[in-house]
Amino acid sequence: MALALFGLAFVALLVLGAPVAFVFLAPSMLYMVVTGTSLILVGQTMLQQFINFVLLAIPLFILAGELMNTAGITSRIFAFATAAVGHIRGGLGHVNVLASLIFSGMSGSSAADAAGLGRVEIKAMVEKGYRPEFAAAITAASSTVGPIIPPSIGLVLYGAIAEVGVDWLFMAGLLPGILLGLALMASIYLEVLTGREHCPTEPFPGLRALVRTFLGAALPLLLPVIIVGGIVTGTLTPTEAGCAAVLLALVVGLVHGELRPSELLPALMRSVRATAGIMFILATVGLFAWVLTVEHVPDLVAQAMFSLTEERWILMLLILATLLFLGCFETASANLLIVTPILVPIAPELGIDLVHLGVILIFALAIGQITPPVGITLFIVTEITRLPIGRIVRATSPYLVAMALALLIVAYWPDLALWLPRQFGYVGG
């Protein structure tokens, strides 16, 4: 009875569009009242979620992304990407993807990518004669690399809930993120080759210009090298890497003279608001997970899945389909916090490594960022271009296919994600 009320309240609040934190909090408290559980556990369980040093990385990476957008770093990255790949068939479409790959190594957020770098990319593409729909679609699609390539805020959240090392998760996300970028570039190339998209190319500017744009973006380009390299070699923890990201973003902005002191406080306040929202949701998820554990919900889910089939590949396909379906109706962060407490306990029974599972979850839910009706990145590029969202959705279709194929490769080829962590001593778990 209590579990049924808990489930009904959860689904009702989710359907009604209640704030995510209350979708987790209210049903959990209702369950505790019905079962006569002391409400003292509410505060204790929620506060316990913050006893994790790695969570300090979240506000730091959010602040680093805000500073980089404010400091004009995006235009320098775009200039270098244009010089590097703008001459390849597909032109600024490839530039868009490469710039997102670079920027995602600094921000860890698809929203930051779309809102900051996206404005530069879309403006440049439209001015060069690209269809606004295409510019918006590839900007939205390429921004989904942000949550996968380290540093990733989503991977930090997953690591905190699943109690998996964030350093292993960051290493595991690198190759799948690059695969996603290559899949998008291949899709662009195919669109141009078949004549479905007209993409004017930029003439190769020559090695001298390539070196000049590289030097102009050298400090921003150094940031992902320091973050990823520091974590991979064990020199930096994820939290220390977040500190390095903030310091380097400040240095870059001050060196290039594009970060004014008056812009620091607004950037800091935006970071505080974003962090407060994430942390409150994370606290309520702890209470939600407690109810799931008490009622043995992961065991029930595992039994239900195995009652359908015992074929591992079919079970994986079922998980992927569920994640993509959920992505259509809720934000990636909310879905991650919903499914992680359910899937982590049953992953060993399904033969899925927990680090591999984290990458699969982030990858699949990132695709939901560009699927209607609640794809947040779609709304960001719609705001930038002022185009009807339906036209952008239609334009993203070829890239959704490419992303889905890349997801299947990541899901069914665990070594792609686990190869790099294993080179540094990861043994599985």
Summary of the structure (lengths in Angstrom):
residues: 429
radius of gyration: 21.5
end to end distance: 35.2
largest distance: 73.1
contacts: 1583
relative contact order: 0.15
helix: 79%
strand: 0%
